[in-house]
Amino acid sequence: MRMGDLNKMMKQAQKLQAEMARVQEALGAERVEATAGGGVVRALCDGHGELVELAIDPAVVDPGDVAMLADLIRAAVNEAQRSARALAERRMREVTGGLQLPF
């Protein structure tokens, strides 16, 4: 391989790395939402899957059935995190052109 080709490949790799870093940073500002129980529990995550907000309709809070509330919270948070992972994968595929690179 010629030195010019190697330099070109290195510049392309650096550009790709910079673009991936930019996307990772932008994911922190992205938001995905999921609900459970017909919308009585709402979870909002950022593009990294971190829980940003959790809203619970007071009408669903029953001290006699805390387990149901816990299940609804878990379902909403898990779905929001799945959506965040899918969003991150889509954004990275846009950058990498479908290359299977570790994020």
C-alpha positions as a LaTeX table, in Angstrom:
\begin{tabular}{lrrr}
\hline
Residue & $x$ (\AA) & $y$ (\AA) & $z$ (\AA) \\
\hline
Met1 & 0.00 & 0.00 & 0.00 \\
Arg2 & 1.31 & 3.41 & $-0.92$ \\
Met3 & 1.85 & 6.10 & 1.71 \\
Gly4 & $-0.69$ & 8.38 & 0.00 \\
Asp5 & $-3.35$ & 5.67 & 0.17 \\
Leu6 & $-2.56$ & 5.06 & 3.82 \\
Asn7 & $-2.82$ & 8.77 & 4.63 \\
Lys8 & $-6.15$ & 8.96 & 2.80 \\
Met9 & $-7.49$ & 5.97 & 4.77 \\
Met10 & $-6.31$ & 7.50 & 8.05 \\
Lys11 & $-8.07$ & 10.79 & 7.27 \\
Gln12 & $-11.28$ & 8.92 & 6.39 \\
Ala13 & $-11.06$ & 6.95 & 9.64 \\
Gln14 & $-10.52$ & 10.14 & 11.63 \\
Lys15 & $-13.48$ & 11.78 & 9.90 \\
Leu16 & $-15.68$ & 8.76 & 10.67 \\
Gln17 & $-14.54$ & 8.76 & 14.29 \\
Ala18 & $-15.32$ & 12.48 & 14.63 \\
Glu19 & $-18.76$ & 12.01 & 13.09 \\
Met20 & $-19.52$ & 9.08 & 15.40 \\
Ala21 & $-18.50$ & 11.20 & 18.40 \\
Arg22 & $-20.78$ & 14.00 & 17.19 \\
Val23 & $-23.71$ & 11.56 & 16.88 \\
Gln24 & $-23.04$ & 10.15 & 20.35 \\
Glu25 & $-23.13$ & 13.67 & 21.79 \\
Ala26 & $-26.30$ & 14.53 & 19.88 \\
Leu27 & $-28.01$ & 11.40 & 21.22 \\
Gly28 & $-27.85$ & 12.97 & 24.67 \\
Ala29 & $-30.28$ & 15.64 & 23.48 \\
Glu30 & $-32.63$ & 13.21 & 21.70 \\
Arg31 & $-35.75$ & 12.05 & 23.55 \\
Val32 & $-37.84$ & 8.90 & 23.21 \\
Glu33 & $-41.05$ & 8.25 & 25.09 \\
Ala34 & $-43.01$ & 5.15 & 26.02 \\
Thr35 & $-46.18$ & 4.63 & 28.00 \\
Ala36 & $-47.82$ & 1.76 & 29.85 \\
Gly37 & $-51.26$ & 1.11 & 31.22 \\
Gly38 & $-52.97$ & 3.13 & 28.53 \\
Gly39 & $-50.76$ & 6.14 & 29.21 \\
Val40 & $-51.02$ & 6.27 & 33.02 \\
Val41 & $-47.24$ & 5.77 & 33.25 \\
Arg42 & $-44.95$ & 7.66 & 30.89 \\
Ala43 & $-41.18$ & 7.22 & 30.67 \\
Leu44 & $-38.90$ & 9.61 & 28.79 \\
Cys45 & $-35.33$ & 8.56 & 28.00 \\
Asp46 & $-32.50$ & 10.31 & 26.21 \\
Gly47 & $-30.86$ & 8.79 & 23.16 \\
His48 & $-28.41$ & 6.91 & 25.37 \\
Gly49 & $-31.26$ & 5.13 & 27.18 \\
Glu50 & $-30.95$ & 7.10 & 30.41 \\
Leu51 & $-34.27$ & 7.78 & 32.14 \\
Val52 & $-34.86$ & 11.54 & 31.99 \\
Glu53 & $-38.42$ & 11.77 & 33.25 \\
Leu54 & $-41.06$ & 9.50 & 34.74 \\
Ala55 & $-44.69$ & 10.63 & 34.99 \\
Ile56 & $-47.35$ & 8.68 & 36.87 \\
Asp57 & $-51.03$ & 9.54 & 36.81 \\
Pro58 & $-52.10$ & 9.83 & 40.47 \\
Ala59 & $-55.27$ & 7.88 & 39.66 \\
Val60 & $-53.19$ & 4.72 & 39.17 \\
Val61 & $-51.49$ & 4.95 & 42.57 \\
Asp62 & $-53.19$ & 2.32 & 44.71 \\
Pro63 & $-51.41$ & 1.60 & 48.01 \\
Gly64 & $-53.03$ & $-1.83$ & 47.96 \\
Asp65 & $-51.49$ & $-2.74$ & 44.60 \\
Val66 & $-47.97$ & $-1.37$ & 44.52 \\
Ala67 & $-46.85$ & $-4.39$ & 42.46 \\
Met68 & $-49.07$ & $-3.34$ & 39.55 \\
Leu69 & $-47.63$ & 0.17 & 39.62 \\
Ala70 & $-44.11$ & $-1.25$ & 39.67 \\
Asp71 & $-44.96$ & $-3.44$ & 36.66 \\
Leu72 & $-46.31$ & $-0.45$ & 34.73 \\
Ile73 & $-43.20$ & 1.60 & 35.54 \\
Arg74 & $-40.90$ & $-1.24$ & 34.52 \\
Ala75 & $-42.80$ & $-1.75$ & 31.24 \\
Ala76 & $-42.69$ & 1.94 & 30.30 \\
Val77 & $-39.01$ & 2.35 & 31.17 \\
Asn78 & $-37.97$ & $-0.84$ & 29.36 \\
Glu79 & $-39.85$ & 0.19 & 26.21 \\
Ala80 & $-38.35$ & 3.68 & 26.27 \\
Gln81 & $-34.87$ & 2.20 & 26.65 \\
Arg82 & $-35.49$ & $-0.21$ & 23.74 \\
Ser83 & $-36.59$ & 2.75 & 21.63 \\
Ala84 & $-33.45$ & 4.67 & 22.62 \\
Arg85 & $-31.22$ & 1.74 & 21.58 \\
Ala86 & $-33.02$ & 1.52 & 18.23 \\
Leu87 & $-32.62$ & 5.27 & 17.72 \\
Ala88 & $-28.90$ & 5.10 & 18.50 \\
Glu89 & $-28.44$ & 2.19 & 16.09 \\
Arg90 & $-30.25$ & 4.09 & 13.32 \\
Arg91 & $-28.16$ & 7.22 & 13.87 \\
Met92 & $-24.91$ & 5.25 & 13.83 \\
Arg93 & $-25.93$ & 3.31 & 10.70 \\
Glu94 & $-26.47$ & 6.67 & 8.99 \\
Val95 & $-22.86$ & 7.58 & 9.82 \\
Thr96 & $-21.19$ & 4.25 & 9.13 \\
Gly97 & $-23.17$ & 3.31 & 6.06 \\
Gly98 & $-24.18$ & 0.04 & 7.70 \\
Leu99 & $-20.69$ & $-1.07$ & 8.77 \\
Gln100 & $-20.87$ & $-3.27$ & 11.87 \\
Leu101 & $-18.69$ & $-1.16$ & 14.17 \\
Pro102 & $-18.85$ & $-1.27$ & 17.97 \\
Phe103 & $-20.36$ & 1.84 & 19.52 \\
\hline
\end{tabular}
